[in-house]
Amino acid sequence: MDEDRNRGSSAGPVLIVGALLILVPLLYILSCGPAVVLINRGYLSEDGFRIVYYPLDLVARSSHGIRDSLEWYTRLWALRERNFAR
């Protein structure tokens, strides 16, 4: 019975690490949209954006589908910002 408890308790940290391995990269990718808003408001320079999102730029250069998706996503945030500023 104690062995069952020990096995069950090790699943929690494994799930947490697994979730972090999925969520952290996803949040990094999704953060490029709000970063566009920060550029438009003057809180982030375009050079800073290029440095922070250089890994995404490399991936986008290797895949047209990823590039098109990232361009669509960042344009969506830029349009949202323009409409919100009115």
C-alpha angles and dihedrals in degrees: 000000000000089000090058091053092050092050092049093049093056092058093069097064091042091054092047093051090046092051091049091050089056101036101046095057091042092052090047091054094045092048091070089078096057088042088064088057090051090053091050091050093048098247095113128037122227088240090055089050091051091051096047095044098038092115090056089049090055092051092046090053090057097049129042091200093054091044092051091047093050092046090050092048095049092045088052090057092044091052091046089053093049092049092046092051093058 
